[in-house]
Amino acid sequence: NTNELAETIVYTPKNDVAKNIPAIVDRKPAGPQSVDQQRAMHDRFEVYLPDDATGIAQVAIGDILTIPDEAGVETECAVVNILDHSFGSWHVEVQK
């Protein structure tokens, strides 16, 4: 159940209207091995979005997610990779 761990974000598809949706935001990027990789991955993280009535039917590269950080400051992030779409959710990588 994604709603148990979800936070509310704003999802804005390209050329469409923004929508508040629940999402699970994994702010800890996958552990790169080198310092250069760590710098490159610093502004990227993964987000799980529901694919149902409360979520998103279609995700595209370049769509914008407005995600609050731990302090509540909202940051716009772009979808840069669609990692998976299964079991009623989208798994995407975003970049600040």
C-alpha angles and dihedrals in degrees: 000000000000093000092069094066100021131118125199117259133170115246117198116185117205110277094000143093124285118249132195110231138166114254140169110232119199103198093179107088120217109278109265116200104225133053090241091054090048091054091049092049096044095095095040129085141155130259132191114211126189118246098208142079091305095044145040128308095195131020124197135188107263097032111136127237118192105208127181115226124223090280093050096254109143118230128187114230129182125222105247101169137019104217100179145344113199144114093027098307144088119226110202139170116226134190129208 
